[in-house]
Amino acid sequence: MWDDDEDDSHRLLKDSMVHQFIGIPKTDAEKLVEEYPDIPHLVINGTVYYPKGKLREWLARAGK
């Protein structure tokens, strides 16, 4: 479902779907911006979105 096709690196993941991409419980994903303010995200009309490519890079750096 979440392939690593470069064409989708600019895709925005809604906050309600980011838990599936990262592989964490939805309740943990809801707290990402609070606990990690440097995580790449946008807020549009009150909804948090995560740029898939930037999020992938951020996760790789965080895992080091």
N, C-alpha and C positions, 0 to 999 in steps of 0.2 A: 504494500500500500504506500509506504513512504520510501520510494526508490531514490537513489542518489543521482538521478539524471540532472546534468548541469542546466538544462532548460528550466528547471523549476527552482533554481537557486534564488530567484527574486520573488518567489511565491511567499505570500503572507499566511502564516498559520494563526487562526483565531485562538484566543486564550482557552477556549473550550476544547481544542484539539491538540494543543501542544503537549499534553501529558502522554498521548499516544506516540508522538514523534520522539520524545525523550525517554519514554518507558518508565514513567513514574506515576504514582497514584494521582488522580485528579485533584484531590485535596492538597497535595504538595505543590502541584503546578499552580494552583490559585495563589500561592504565597511567593512565587518566584520573584516578582518585581519588588516586593517588600524586603525580602531577605537578600536579594542580589540586584541592587539598583543599577549595576553596570551591565546587566543582561540586555542584549539588543532587543528593543521593543518600541512600538509606536502605540499611541492612544488616539483613537479616532472615534469621536462621538461616544466616549465613555467605554469603548471596547478596546481591550489590549490585543495587539497583533504582534507576532514575532516574524521577522524576515528569516526565512528558512536557511538561506546560505550563511547569513551572519550568525544565526543561532548555532549552526553546525560548527562554525569556527570557534565561537565562544565556548562551546562544550568541549572541543578538543583542547583548548588552552586551559580550561578549568580542570580537566582530567590529568594534567601533567603534575 
